[in-house]
Amino acid sequence: MTENTPVDLSAMMRQVGLDARAAAAVLASTPPETKERALRAAAAALRASVPVLLEANARDLEYGRDKGLTTAMMDRLVLNPERIEGMAAGVESVAASDDPVGAVIAEWERPNGLHIRRVRTPLGVIGVIYESRPNVTADAGALCLKSGNAAILRGGSESFHSATAIHAALVEGLRAVDLPETAIQLVPTRDRAAVGHLLGGLDGTVDVIVPRGGRGLVERVQSDARVPVFAHLDGICHLYIDAGADRQMAVDLAVNAKMRRTGICGAAECLLFDRAAADAVAPVVTALRAAGCEVRGDADIQAAAEGVVPASEDDFGHEFLDTIIAARMVDGVDGAIAHIREFGSSHTDCIITEDDATAGIFFARLDSAILMRNTSTQFADGGEFGMGAEIGIATGKMHARGPIGAEQLTSFKYLVESTGAVRP
């Protein structure tokens, strides 16, 4: 089937859900070694498919240019041999990670004779809706399989051909170990109405939705979904340079946190300077501008460094995903905390300081999903956390927070045993 094949969309999506539910029943009891072999075979298939993947990606890039995608969005869309190798290595990393299914979270004995275990169990069927990054196809498929869940993947229209080629490699992995090919399904159409069907839960066959994309996508998912959602709206990441910061470290971290890759959700979007660290402003701004970044600052920042563009109030709390960063002077760690509480998105926030007490205050009083000290926010990534890969960064407070890896895609159940205990 191609994206142009006429179909009864409702019937097609209903069947996708039924097939996923049947596959999930098989995956729930699939041995860890079988899942690992499937993932290693999928990684090998990705490496063997480089020419096919590049050709598919070229078609998507042409579509993206015609669609007028931003530079950041085009960067997310690009595949090259290095990124394909990164995908394959990520799948292998997931394969090598501990299998969460069946892991004992807690175990205890009761005076009434009950032996109780709380163990991890798959969620069931996970719908993943994402935009231009084709690598999410590999990450999401691998993590769902590792955690014993069936996956229904719906990539963005701009990555349709790339996602289809990547999905084909994942299916090769499933086929290699005789697992149901419907364990990882890719919605085979660009029709936006398919998203609505998926958000409706496909007649109760979908257990959770994970959106990965911009604010428009995530807001729609949170508004329309009839099943639970793991989501974040924005990656408005802050870098606070404290009076106790090592000045060279501040320069190095600011440049890396903003400029390593500007189009990812872990890219820094706002610099906060302690007034007592005003001497750090000029070196940081100079380094950022030399790296090609536009710095939009308040009056204090403009007075402390050359070449700063006046910031508007809308620049604070804004996810640029571009070579632009906002900057503001604040009154110590309390001022930084107040700013982040007002303008942050509970994603990732970092303090640069050598002062342990100040770092402790920052960690204790903020409740972002990820808090860092003296670390580039670009490390806000499941792979860097040792999870192999991630589906996304969750900023809510229910079930999962931060990078969503295989373990976060499980729930738990209680296993209770006794030697014939009866309740009086």
C-alpha positions, 0 to 999 in steps of 0.5 A: 500500500502507498500513501495514495492508495484509496482505502476505507480509513476507518476500517484500516485503522480499526484493523491496525488496532486489532492486529496490535492488540493480538501482537501485544498478547504474544509480546507480553510473554516473549522471552528476553533473548528473543526480543534481543535477537529481533532488535539486533537483526533490525539493527543489521537490516538498518545498516544493510539498507543505507542506500534505500534509506538515503533515497527515501530520505531524499524524497522527503527532503524534497517534500519538506523544501516544497512545504517550506519547512524551517531550517531546524525542521529540515535538520531534524528530517535529514538522514545521512550515513552517520545518523543511520549508523546512530540509529542502528547503534541505538537499536543495539543499545536497547537490545543490550539493555536490561529487559524490564518485563517481569522485573521485581520492583518490590517483594514482601511477606505478610503475617497472614501468610501472603507472599507478595511481589510487585513486578513490571508488566507491559502497558499493551499497545502504544501509539506514537505520533511524531513529526519530522524526525525519522529516527523516532521510528527506530527508537520508538519501535525498539523501545516498545518491543523491548518493553513487550508492547505492540507499537502503532507509529504515525510519523509526520507527512514530511518523513513518510518515505524515510519512516517507511524504509526504517519500519521495513528494517524493524519488520525484518527483525521481527520476521527473523525471530518469528514474532508477529510483523504487526508488533510494530506497525506504521500507519501507511498513509499521510491522511491526517484523519488517521491521527484522529482515529488513533487518538480515539483509541481504535475501539479500546485497543490502544493503551497510551499515546506518546506524542513527539513534536511541536506545541501544535501537535502535542496540544492537539493530542492532549486535547483530543486523546481518549486514552492516557498521554505521555507528553511535554509541550515545549523544551524551554531549557534554561542555563543559569550562570551563578556567581560561583560559576567557573567562567570558562565552563560557563562559556563552554557549556553555553555554546554547547547547550545552545549550538550543538544541535539547535533543533532538539528539545534539550537545546538551551533557549534562555541564559540567566546571569546572576548580577554577581556574575556580570563579568561572565556576560561578555565572554559568553555572548561573544562566544555564542555570537562567534558560533553564529547565535543571535543573543536577545537580551534585556537592558542589563545584558545589552549594557554588559556585552556588545552585539546583543539584540534587544529582547521582547517579553515574548522571547522569554518562555519561547522555544526557538529551536534555532540559532537564537537565545534569550538572556536576562540578568537575575538576582541570584539563585532566587531570581533564577528560580522565580524566572524558571517557574514563570517561563519554564516548561518543566523540561530541563534546567541547569545551574552552573556553579561551584557552590554546593549550597546554591546548587542544592537550593536550585535542585530542591526548589525547582521541579523540572523533569531534569535538573542539571549542574555544570552539564550541557542541557544537550545531555537531556536524552534517554540514550545519554542516560543509559536507556539505549534510546527514548521515545521522548521527554515527559514533563507531567507528573503521572507515571513517567517523567523525563526520558521515556525508555523501555522501563517507563513503558511498563506498568506493574502487577501484583503476584500473590502466593500462599500455602492455602491462606484463607481470610478469617 
